[in-house]
Amino acid sequence: MIQLISLLRNTSYRRLWFSQVVSLLGDGITRLLVLYLASKLTSNPMIFSFILIAGYLPGMLGGAFVGPIVDRYDKRMIMVCSDLYRLVIVLLMITAQTSLSWLVVLIFLQGVGNLFFEPAKTALIPSLIKKESIPDAVAFSQSTFMVMAIIAPSIGGILLLSKEYSLIFLLDAATFMLSGLILLFLKSRRGESAEEEMVTKDTYRESLKQGVNIIRNNPFLIGLLFLITIGIFVMGVINANIYAITLNIYRLNEVQFGTLESLEGIFGVAGSLAVPFIMKKCRNNTLLMLTFGFLGIMALLTIPVYEAHRILPFLPLYIWMCMTSFCSPFLNVPLNSMLMQRVPDKVLGRISGIMGTMINFSILSGLLLGGWAAAAIGPIWTVTLAGFLLLVISITFPFTKFYGELVAPTAQVESTEGSPAL
């Protein structure tokens, strides 16, 4: 609690956090609406994969190329322009709400705005707070995300009952406008060192090449990327089927679906608040492997949970999803904290962009495979098999040479193209 109060006393960080709150509110409501509309327009489980793929595809195709732009220009203004762009896209969704194809296209275009916003946000945070406060900031951001996962679906569920879908899209557009206005008043430190000035003088091509070389020459970043690429791929397979399971197999209605999303948010907040404390007691690599293993076991329980649902409707599903949500921050917070703590601010945009490209490629591949597998063997069996793969990761990754690199930071990643200093 003391760390949280200290973070919120920082005016710039507080404004960044509030813009996140506003934006997540609109995003959560719109996500609920788009997924619900999709479930009503078709019973094909692959449509959920198509929607998720459309959102991740821009990050896969252009993430690495955005990094040098983020490092060279005002990160705050990049975020503002991204908000205004996404405002326009959401307004266009009003005219496309009865067309699955146009909804998918607009989700893709909205992802282009996210492509610039997220690396800029990641690169901006270390300039607002102290390095040692980053795990608390990441955990607080994750908690905020989960809290909004409670509030947004609750509001969205009520609005869905009114069937005023255009109004919901208008509310989301308004949140992007408000977020952009808040970010306009955000102040961040500007680098004044000679090294940072040299970065701005690099050509775009040189900046991009430097980011690639930093990753290639650093075992910590290689290990992080290796684990994320494989782990996120399997999680993508699972995510491609979660909504098909809850909406098409369990056939949750608007209120039940909103309630489930809210309960997930409550347990996600609890997990996020627990992460910083556990990170101080447990090595990051150990925590990550235990989390992958636990998520694998939960996925393997997909079939038993459904059988239990036949006896006691919905309660087993709610418990299963809530336990999974509690565990998810134990992956996100350590991974993001290590990245922001160990990479210098002046190249964080490039590293985040390249990592984002690989992450989105893994997610996209997982979603494609997950959608194909769902059509072939069904969503429940697909998630079960993915759980087995998560268990394999948790057991085999500790035997790789990269496992020992994923620990609490003791030194920053070397920002030159030479050998890393760890």
C-alpha positions as CSV (number, residue, x, y, z in Angstrom):
1,M,0.0,0.0,0.0
2,I,2.9,2.4,0.8
3,Q,4.4,1.7,-2.6
4,L,1.0,2.4,-4.3
5,I,0.6,5.7,-2.5
6,S,4.1,6.7,-3.5
7,L,3.4,5.9,-7.1
8,L,0.2,7.9,-7.2
9,R,2.0,10.9,-5.6
10,N,3.9,11.2,-8.9
11,T,1.7,13.5,-10.9
12,S,2.9,12.3,-14.3
13,Y,2.5,8.6,-13.4
14,R,-0.9,9.4,-11.9
15,R,-2.0,11.0,-15.2
16,L,-0.7,8.0,-17.2
17,W,-2.5,5.6,-14.9
18,F,-5.8,7.6,-15.2
19,S,-5.5,7.6,-19.0
20,Q,-5.1,3.8,-18.8
21,V,-8.3,3.6,-16.6
22,V,-10.3,5.6,-19.1
23,S,-9.1,3.7,-22.1
24,L,-9.5,0.3,-20.5
25,L,-13.1,1.1,-19.6
26,G,-14.0,1.8,-23.2
27,D,-11.9,-1.2,-24.5
28,G,-13.5,-3.6,-22.1
29,I,-17.0,-2.6,-23.0
30,T,-16.3,-2.7,-26.8
31,R,-14.5,-6.1,-26.5
32,L,-17.6,-7.5,-24.8
33,L,-19.8,-6.1,-27.5
34,V,-17.8,-7.3,-30.4
35,L,-17.5,-10.8,-29.1
36,Y,-21.2,-10.9,-28.2
37,L,-22.2,-9.7,-31.7
38,A,-19.9,-12.3,-33.2
39,S,-21.5,-15.1,-31.2
40,K,-24.9,-14.0,-32.4
41,L,-23.9,-13.6,-36.1
42,T,-22.3,-17.0,-36.4
43,S,-21.8,-20.3,-34.4
44,N,-18.5,-21.0,-36.1
45,P,-15.9,-21.1,-33.2
46,M,-13.2,-19.9,-35.6
47,I,-14.7,-16.4,-35.7
48,F,-13.3,-15.8,-32.2
49,S,-9.8,-16.6,-33.6
50,F,-10.3,-14.3,-36.5
51,I,-11.2,-11.4,-34.2
52,L,-8.3,-12.0,-31.9
53,I,-5.9,-12.5,-34.9
54,A,-7.1,-9.2,-36.5
55,G,-6.1,-7.4,-33.3
56,Y,-2.6,-9.0,-33.0
57,L,-1.7,-9.0,-36.7
58,P,-0.5,-5.3,-36.9
59,G,1.8,-5.9,-34.0
60,M,3.3,-8.9,-35.7
61,L,3.8,-7.1,-39.0
62,G,5.0,-3.8,-37.8
63,G,6.1,-3.9,-34.2
64,A,9.8,-4.0,-34.9
65,F,9.6,-1.1,-37.2
66,V,7.8,1.1,-34.8
67,G,10.5,0.9,-32.1
68,P,12.9,3.3,-33.6
69,I,10.1,5.9,-34.1
70,V,9.2,5.5,-30.4
71,D,12.8,6.1,-29.3
72,R,13.3,9.1,-31.6
73,Y,10.1,11.1,-31.0
74,D,7.9,12.4,-28.2
75,K,6.4,9.3,-26.7
76,R,3.5,11.3,-25.1
77,M,2.4,12.7,-28.5
78,I,2.7,9.2,-30.1
79,M,0.2,8.0,-27.5
80,V,-2.1,11.0,-28.0
81,C,-2.2,10.5,-31.8
82,S,-2.8,6.8,-31.3
83,D,-5.8,7.6,-29.1
84,L,-7.3,10.0,-31.7
85,Y,-6.8,7.5,-34.4
86,R,-8.5,4.7,-32.4
87,L,-11.4,7.1,-31.7
88,V,-12.1,7.3,-35.4
89,I,-11.9,3.5,-35.9
90,V,-14.4,2.9,-33.1
91,L,-16.8,5.4,-34.6
92,L,-16.6,3.5,-37.9
93,M,-17.7,0.3,-36.0
94,I,-21.1,1.8,-35.5
95,T,-21.8,1.3,-39.2
96,A,-20.3,-2.2,-39.3
97,Q,-22.0,-3.9,-36.3
98,T,-24.0,-6.2,-38.5
99,S,-21.1,-7.3,-40.7
100,L,-18.6,-9.8,-39.4
101,S,-16.1,-9.1,-42.1
102,W,-16.1,-5.3,-41.5
103,L,-15.8,-5.8,-37.8
104,V,-12.8,-7.9,-38.3
105,V,-11.2,-5.3,-40.6
106,L,-11.9,-2.5,-38.1
107,I,-10.4,-4.6,-35.3
108,F,-7.3,-4.9,-37.4
109,L,-7.2,-1.1,-38.0
110,Q,-7.6,-0.5,-34.3
111,G,-4.7,-2.8,-33.7
112,V,-2.6,-0.4,-35.8
113,G,-3.2,2.3,-33.2
114,N,-2.3,-0.2,-30.4
115,L,0.9,-0.9,-32.4
116,F,2.2,2.6,-31.6
117,F,0.5,3.2,-28.2
118,E,1.9,0.2,-26.3
119,P,5.6,0.5,-27.1
120,A,5.4,4.2,-26.4
121,K,3.8,3.5,-23.0
122,T,6.3,0.9,-22.1
123,A,9.2,3.1,-23.0
124,L,7.7,6.1,-21.1
125,I,7.1,4.4,-17.7
126,P,10.8,4.1,-16.7
127,S,11.3,7.8,-17.3
128,L,8.5,8.6,-14.8
129,I,9.5,6.5,-11.9
130,K,12.5,4.9,-10.2
131,K,13.8,1.6,-11.5
132,E,13.2,-0.1,-8.2
133,S,9.6,0.9,-8.3
134,I,8.9,-0.7,-11.7
135,P,7.7,-4.1,-10.3
136,D,5.1,-2.2,-8.2
137,A,4.1,-0.1,-11.2
138,V,3.7,-3.1,-13.4
139,A,1.7,-4.9,-10.7
140,F,-0.4,-1.8,-10.2
141,S,-1.0,-1.6,-13.9
142,Q,-2.0,-5.2,-14.0
143,S,-4.3,-4.7,-11.0
144,T,-5.9,-1.7,-12.8
145,F,-6.4,-3.9,-15.8
146,M,-8.2,-6.5,-13.7
147,V,-10.3,-4.0,-11.9
148,M,-11.5,-2.6,-15.2
149,A,-12.2,-6.1,-16.2
150,I,-14.7,-6.1,-13.4
151,I,-16.2,-2.7,-14.0
152,A,-16.3,-2.7,-17.8
153,P,-18.1,-6.0,-18.4
154,S,-20.6,-5.1,-15.6
155,I,-21.5,-1.9,-17.4
156,G,-21.3,-3.6,-20.8
157,G,-23.7,-6.3,-19.6
158,I,-26.2,-3.7,-18.6
159,L,-25.8,-1.9,-21.9
160,L,-26.2,-5.1,-23.8
161,L,-29.6,-5.6,-22.2
162,S,-30.7,-2.3,-23.8
163,K,-29.5,-3.5,-27.2
164,E,-28.3,0.0,-28.0
165,Y,-25.1,-1.2,-29.6
166,S,-24.3,2.2,-31.3
167,L,-24.4,3.9,-27.9
168,I,-21.8,1.4,-26.6
169,F,-19.4,2.2,-29.5
170,L,-19.9,6.0,-28.8
171,L,-19.0,5.5,-25.2
172,D,-15.7,3.8,-26.2
173,A,-15.0,6.6,-28.7
174,A,-15.4,9.1,-25.9
175,T,-13.0,7.3,-23.7
176,F,-10.2,7.6,-26.3
177,M,-10.9,11.3,-26.6
178,L,-10.6,11.7,-22.8
179,S,-7.5,9.6,-22.6
180,G,-5.8,11.7,-25.3
181,L,-6.7,14.9,-23.4
182,I,-5.2,13.5,-20.2
183,L,-2.0,12.5,-21.9
184,L,-1.6,16.0,-23.4
185,F,-0.8,17.3,-19.9
186,L,1.7,14.5,-19.1
187,K,5.3,15.6,-18.5
188,S,8.2,13.2,-18.8
189,R,11.9,13.6,-18.4
190,R,14.0,14.1,-21.6
191,G,17.4,12.4,-21.8
192,E,20.2,14.9,-21.8
193,S,23.2,12.6,-21.9
194,A,25.6,12.5,-24.8
195,E,24.7,8.9,-25.4
196,E,21.0,9.7,-25.7
197,E,21.8,12.6,-28.1
198,M,23.7,10.1,-30.2
199,V,20.7,7.8,-30.4
200,T,18.6,10.6,-31.9
201,K,21.2,11.2,-34.6
202,D,21.2,7.6,-35.8
203,T,19.3,6.9,-39.0
204,Y,16.2,4.9,-38.8
205,R,17.9,1.9,-40.3
206,E,20.9,2.2,-37.9
207,S,18.5,2.4,-34.9
208,L,16.6,-0.7,-36.0
209,K,19.8,-2.6,-36.6
210,Q,21.1,-1.6,-33.1
211,G,18.0,-2.9,-31.5
212,V,18.4,-6.3,-33.2
213,N,22.0,-6.5,-32.2
214,I,21.2,-5.7,-28.6
215,I,18.9,-8.7,-28.4
216,R,21.2,-11.0,-30.4
217,N,24.2,-10.3,-28.1
218,N,22.4,-10.5,-24.8
219,P,21.6,-13.9,-23.1
220,F,19.0,-12.4,-20.8
221,L,17.0,-11.0,-23.8
222,I,17.4,-14.2,-25.8
223,G,16.2,-16.3,-22.8
224,L,13.3,-13.9,-22.2
225,L,12.3,-14.0,-25.9
226,F,12.7,-17.8,-26.1
227,L,10.4,-18.4,-23.2
228,I,7.8,-15.8,-24.3
229,T,7.7,-17.0,-27.8
230,I,7.0,-20.6,-26.9
231,G,4.8,-19.9,-23.9
232,I,2.7,-17.2,-25.6
233,F,2.2,-19.5,-28.6
234,V,0.6,-22.1,-26.4
235,M,-1.5,-19.5,-24.5
236,G,-2.6,-18.2,-27.9
237,V,-4.1,-21.7,-28.6
238,I,-6.0,-21.5,-25.3
239,N,-7.2,-17.9,-25.8
240,A,-8.6,-18.8,-29.2
241,N,-11.0,-21.2,-27.6
242,I,-11.9,-19.7,-24.2
243,Y,-14.7,-17.5,-25.6
244,A,-15.9,-20.4,-27.8
245,I,-16.2,-22.6,-24.7
246,T,-17.9,-20.0,-22.5
247,L,-20.3,-18.6,-25.1
248,N,-21.0,-21.5,-27.5
249,I,-20.5,-24.6,-25.3
250,Y,-21.7,-23.3,-21.9
251,R,-24.0,-20.9,-23.7
252,L,-23.7,-18.1,-21.2
253,N,-26.2,-15.2,-21.6
254,E,-25.3,-11.6,-21.4
255,V,-25.5,-11.3,-17.6
256,Q,-23.8,-14.7,-17.0
257,F,-20.9,-13.7,-19.3
258,G,-20.6,-10.3,-17.7
259,T,-20.6,-11.9,-14.2
260,L,-17.9,-14.4,-15.2
261,E,-15.7,-11.6,-16.6
262,S,-16.2,-9.6,-13.4
263,L,-15.2,-12.6,-11.2
264,E,-12.2,-13.1,-13.3
265,G,-11.3,-9.5,-12.7
266,I,-11.6,-9.8,-8.9
267,F,-9.3,-12.8,-8.8
268,G,-6.9,-11.2,-11.2
269,V,-6.6,-8.1,-9.0
270,A,-5.8,-10.4,-6.0
271,G,-3.1,-12.1,-8.0
272,S,-1.6,-8.8,-9.2
273,L,-1.5,-7.5,-5.6
274,A,0.3,-10.6,-4.5
275,V,2.9,-10.7,-7.2
276,P,5.3,-8.0,-5.9
277,F,5.5,-9.6,-2.5
278,I,6.1,-13.1,-4.0
279,M,8.8,-11.7,-6.4
280,K,10.7,-10.6,-3.3
281,K,10.6,-14.2,-1.9
282,C,11.0,-16.3,-5.0
283,R,13.4,-16.1,-8.0
284,N,11.7,-14.9,-11.2
285,N,12.6,-18.0,-13.2
286,T,11.2,-20.3,-10.5
287,L,8.0,-18.3,-10.3
288,L,7.6,-18.3,-14.1
289,M,8.0,-22.1,-14.3
290,L,5.6,-22.8,-11.4
291,T,3.1,-20.5,-13.1
292,F,3.4,-22.3,-16.5
293,G,2.9,-25.6,-14.7
294,F,-0.1,-24.5,-12.8
295,L,-1.8,-23.0,-15.9
296,G,-1.0,-26.3,-17.7
297,I,-2.8,-28.3,-15.0
298,M,-5.8,-25.9,-15.1
299,A,-6.0,-26.4,-18.9
300,L,-5.9,-30.2,-18.4
301,L,-8.9,-29.9,-16.2
302,T,-11.1,-28.5,-19.0
303,I,-12.9,-31.8,-19.6
304,P,-13.5,-32.6,-15.9
305,V,-14.8,-29.1,-15.3
306,Y,-17.3,-29.5,-18.1
307,E,-18.4,-32.9,-16.7
308,A,-18.9,-31.2,-13.3
309,H,-20.9,-28.5,-15.0
310,R,-23.5,-31.1,-16.0
311,I,-24.0,-31.9,-12.4
312,L,-23.7,-28.4,-10.9
313,P,-24.3,-25.9,-13.6
314,F,-21.8,-23.0,-14.1
315,L,-20.1,-23.1,-10.6
316,P,-17.2,-25.3,-11.8
317,L,-16.7,-23.0,-14.8
318,Y,-16.6,-19.9,-12.6
319,I,-14.1,-21.5,-10.1
320,W,-11.9,-22.8,-13.0
321,M,-11.8,-19.4,-14.7
322,C,-11.2,-17.5,-11.5
323,M,-8.2,-19.7,-10.5
324,T,-6.7,-19.2,-13.9
325,S,-7.2,-15.4,-13.7
326,F,-5.5,-15.3,-10.3
327,C,-2.4,-17.1,-11.7
328,S,-2.0,-15.0,-15.0
329,P,-0.3,-12.0,-13.3
330,F,2.4,-14.3,-12.1
331,L,3.6,-14.4,-15.8
332,N,2.9,-10.9,-16.9
333,V,4.3,-8.9,-14.0
334,P,7.8,-10.6,-13.7
335,L,8.3,-10.6,-17.5
336,N,7.4,-7.0,-18.0
337,S,9.3,-5.9,-14.9
338,M,12.5,-7.6,-15.9
339,L,12.3,-6.0,-19.4
340,M,11.8,-2.5,-18.1
341,Q,14.3,-2.8,-15.4
342,R,17.2,-4.2,-17.4
343,V,16.9,-2.4,-20.7
344,P,18.1,1.3,-20.9
345,D,15.4,3.9,-21.5
346,K,17.0,5.1,-24.7
347,V,16.6,1.8,-26.5
348,L,13.6,0.4,-24.7
349,G,11.3,1.4,-27.5
350,R,13.2,-0.6,-30.0
351,I,13.6,-3.6,-27.8
352,S,9.9,-3.5,-26.9
353,G,9.0,-3.2,-30.5
354,I,11.1,-6.2,-31.6
355,M,9.9,-8.3,-28.6
356,G,6.3,-7.2,-29.5
357,T,6.7,-8.5,-33.0
358,M,7.8,-11.9,-31.8
359,I,5.1,-12.0,-29.2
360,N,2.4,-11.1,-31.6
361,F,3.8,-13.7,-34.1
362,S,3.5,-16.3,-31.4
363,I,0.0,-15.2,-30.4
364,L,-1.1,-15.1,-34.0
365,S,0.3,-18.6,-34.7
366,G,-1.3,-19.9,-31.6
367,L,-4.7,-18.4,-32.5
368,L,-4.5,-19.8,-36.0
369,L,-3.6,-23.3,-34.7
370,G,-6.2,-22.9,-31.9
371,G,-9.0,-22.0,-34.3
372,W,-8.1,-24.8,-36.7
373,A,-7.9,-27.3,-33.9
374,A,-11.2,-26.2,-32.5
375,A,-12.9,-26.8,-35.8
376,A,-11.2,-30.2,-36.1
377,I,-11.5,-31.7,-32.6
378,G,-13.5,-29.1,-30.6
379,P,-12.5,-26.2,-28.3
380,I,-12.4,-28.4,-25.1
381,W,-10.0,-31.0,-26.4
382,T,-7.8,-28.2,-27.9
383,V,-7.4,-26.5,-24.6
384,T,-6.7,-29.8,-22.9
385,L,-3.8,-30.6,-25.3
386,A,-2.5,-27.0,-24.9
387,G,-2.4,-27.6,-21.2
388,F,-0.1,-30.6,-21.7
389,L,2.2,-28.4,-23.8
390,L,2.4,-25.9,-20.9
391,L,3.4,-28.6,-18.5
392,V,6.1,-29.7,-20.9
393,I,7.5,-26.1,-21.0
394,S,7.5,-25.8,-17.2
395,I,9.5,-29.1,-16.9
396,T,12.0,-28.7,-19.8
397,F,12.8,-25.0,-19.8
398,P,14.9,-25.1,-16.6
399,F,17.3,-27.4,-18.4
400,T,18.1,-24.8,-21.0
401,K,21.1,-22.4,-20.7
402,F,18.7,-19.4,-20.7
403,Y,16.9,-20.4,-17.5
404,G,19.5,-18.9,-15.2
405,E,19.4,-15.5,-16.9
406,L,15.8,-14.8,-15.9
407,V,16.5,-13.5,-12.4
408,A,16.1,-10.3,-10.6
409,P,18.2,-7.5,-12.3
410,T,21.8,-7.0,-11.1
411,A,22.9,-4.9,-14.0
412,Q,21.4,-3.2,-17.1
413,V,21.5,-4.7,-20.5
414,E,24.5,-3.3,-22.5
415,S,23.1,-0.7,-25.0
416,T,25.9,-1.0,-27.5
417,E,26.3,-3.5,-30.2
418,G,29.1,-5.3,-28.4
419,S,29.1,-8.0,-25.8
420,P,26.4,-7.7,-23.1
421,A,27.4,-6.7,-19.6
422,L,25.6,-9.0,-17.1
